Amino acid sequence: MSEHPTKTAVSQIGQGTLRQDQKISGTAKALKAATEAADNQVTLALVSQYIDRPITSYRLPPLITHFLSTHWRSHLAKAHLASGGSESRRWLEAIKTMEDLIWSVHPKKDVAPRRRLFALLPQLYQRLHAGLESLGLDKTEQDSFFAELAKLHQTALHPGKSSDDLPPPPGA
């Protein structure tokens, strides 16, 4: 006994629709992957602009150059992709943290910049720590970075003296 022609037609239409839906789904997935790849390239180009400019424009200590080129570059990319771009609070905070870090390691010869640095350091260290935590950076590597950064800050507060000539930072 053969199937009713209407039932056969409906079945064929259903199978055709299913194949069409699968094609559309595959196309949508490919389009999404291409869009994500383009977003990643735009993000990496933008991050490179923000990182490379201070590295080439300022005389930065090797520790800071390395930190910005590696860890902070990754943090900026993650902040840009995860938070909605360059207008997001997370991105802007990451950029501000980078700017504060760069300013913080330059010599402070007058009282006002020294006071500003003292006021800035707790929140700067907190923001840097949060950024490194978000990357899953090993605690030992973080501790090493912050110990070296503290030496740079000691030197910035006492220009003309080597960090070896200065007392250890508080808590060291």
C-alpha positions as CSV (number, residue, x, y, z in Angstrom):
1,M,0.0,0.0,0.0
2,S,1.4,3.3,-1.0
3,E,1.4,6.5,1.0
4,H,-1.2,9.2,0.3
5,P,0.2,11.7,-2.3
6,T,-0.5,14.6,0.1
7,K,1.5,13.0,2.9
8,T,4.4,12.3,0.5
9,A,4.4,15.9,-0.7
10,V,4.3,17.3,2.8
11,S,7.2,15.0,3.8
12,Q,9.2,16.1,0.8
13,I,8.5,19.8,1.6
14,G,9.6,19.2,5.2
15,Q,12.8,17.5,4.2
16,G,13.5,20.3,1.7
17,T,12.8,22.9,4.4
18,L,15.1,21.1,6.8
19,R,17.9,21.0,4.3
20,Q,17.3,24.7,3.6
21,D,17.4,25.5,7.3
22,Q,20.7,23.6,7.7
23,K,22.2,25.6,4.8
24,I,21.0,28.9,6.3
25,S,22.3,27.8,9.7
26,G,25.7,26.9,8.2
27,T,25.8,30.3,6.3
28,A,24.9,32.1,9.5
29,K,27.7,30.4,11.4
30,A,30.2,31.2,8.7
31,L,29.1,34.8,8.7
32,K,29.4,35.0,12.5
33,A,32.9,33.5,12.4
34,A,33.9,36.0,9.7
35,T,32.5,38.9,11.7
36,E,34.3,37.8,14.8
37,A,37.6,37.4,12.9
38,A,37.1,41.0,11.5
39,D,36.3,42.3,15.0
40,N,39.4,40.6,16.4
41,Q,41.6,42.2,13.7
42,V,40.1,45.7,14.3
43,T,40.6,45.2,18.1
44,L,44.2,44.1,17.6
45,A,45.0,47.1,15.4
46,L,43.4,49.5,17.9
47,V,45.2,47.9,20.8
48,S,48.5,48.1,18.9
49,Q,48.0,51.8,18.3
50,Y,47.4,52.5,22.0
51,I,50.3,50.3,23.2
52,D,52.9,51.2,20.5
53,R,52.5,54.9,20.8
54,P,53.8,55.3,24.3
55,I,56.4,52.6,23.9
56,T,57.9,54.5,20.9
57,S,57.2,58.1,22.3
58,Y,58.6,57.8,25.8
59,R,61.7,56.4,27.4
60,L,60.1,53.7,29.5
61,P,61.9,51.3,31.7
62,P,62.2,47.8,30.2
63,L,59.8,46.4,32.8
64,I,57.1,48.7,31.7
65,T,57.8,48.2,28.0
66,H,57.6,44.4,28.4
67,F,54.5,44.6,30.6
68,L,52.6,46.9,28.1
69,S,53.7,44.8,25.1
70,T,52.6,41.5,26.6
71,H,50.2,41.5,29.5
72,W,48.5,44.9,29.1
73,R,48.1,44.3,25.3
74,S,46.2,41.1,26.1
75,H,44.2,42.9,28.8
76,L,43.2,45.7,26.4
77,A,42.2,43.3,23.7
78,K,40.1,41.3,26.1
79,A,38.5,44.5,27.5
80,H,37.7,45.8,24.0
81,L,36.1,42.5,22.8
82,A,34.3,41.6,25.9
83,S,32.8,44.9,26.9
84,G,31.5,46.4,23.7
85,G,34.4,48.4,22.2
86,S,36.3,51.6,22.8
87,E,33.4,53.5,24.5
88,S,32.9,51.0,27.3
89,R,33.8,51.7,30.9
90,R,36.1,48.7,31.0
91,W,38.1,49.8,28.0
92,L,38.4,53.4,29.1
93,E,39.5,52.2,32.6
94,A,42.2,50.0,31.1
95,I,43.5,52.9,29.0
96,K,43.5,55.2,32.0
97,T,45.4,52.6,34.0
98,M,48.0,52.4,31.3
99,E,48.4,56.1,31.1
100,D,48.7,56.3,34.9
101,L,51.3,53.6,34.9
102,I,53.4,55.4,32.3
103,W,53.2,58.7,34.2
104,S,53.9,57.0,37.5
105,V,57.4,55.7,36.6
106,H,58.7,59.1,35.4
107,P,60.8,61.1,37.9
108,K,58.8,63.4,40.2
109,K,61.0,66.3,41.1
110,D,58.4,68.6,42.8
111,V,56.1,68.1,45.8
112,A,52.8,68.2,43.9
113,P,53.6,65.3,41.5
114,R,54.9,63.3,44.4
115,R,51.7,63.8,46.4
116,R,49.7,62.9,43.3
117,L,51.8,59.7,42.9
118,F,51.3,58.7,46.6
119,A,47.5,59.2,46.2
120,L,47.4,57.3,42.9
121,L,49.5,54.2,43.9
122,P,46.9,52.2,45.9
123,Q,44.2,52.5,43.2
124,L,46.8,52.0,40.4
125,Y,48.1,48.8,41.9
126,Q,44.5,47.6,42.5
127,R,43.6,48.2,38.8
128,L,46.8,46.6,37.6
129,H,46.2,43.6,39.8
130,A,42.6,43.2,38.6
131,G,43.8,43.4,35.0
132,L,46.4,40.7,35.6
133,E,43.9,38.5,37.5
134,S,41.5,38.7,34.5
135,L,44.2,37.3,32.4
136,G,44.9,34.5,34.8
137,L,48.5,35.5,35.3
138,D,50.4,33.4,37.8
139,K,50.6,34.9,41.3
140,T,54.4,34.5,41.4
141,E,54.8,36.4,38.2
142,Q,52.4,39.1,39.5
143,D,54.4,39.4,42.7
144,S,57.6,39.7,40.8
145,F,56.2,42.4,38.6
146,F,54.8,44.4,41.5
147,A,58.1,44.1,43.4
148,E,60.0,45.6,40.4
149,L,57.3,48.2,39.9
150,A,57.6,49.3,43.5
151,K,61.4,49.9,42.9
152,L,60.6,52.0,39.8
153,H,58.2,54.1,41.9
154,Q,60.8,54.5,44.6
155,T,63.2,55.8,41.9
156,A,60.5,58.1,40.5
157,L,60.0,59.6,43.9
158,H,63.7,60.1,44.5
159,P,65.2,61.1,41.1
160,G,68.9,60.9,40.9
161,K,69.2,58.0,43.3
162,S,69.5,54.4,42.3
163,S,66.8,52.1,43.5
164,D,69.6,50.2,45.3
165,D,70.4,53.3,47.4
166,L,66.8,53.6,48.6
167,P,65.1,51.9,51.5
168,P,62.8,49.0,50.6
169,P,59.2,50.0,49.8
170,P,56.6,49.6,52.6
171,G,55.5,46.0,53.1
172,A,58.6,44.6,51.3
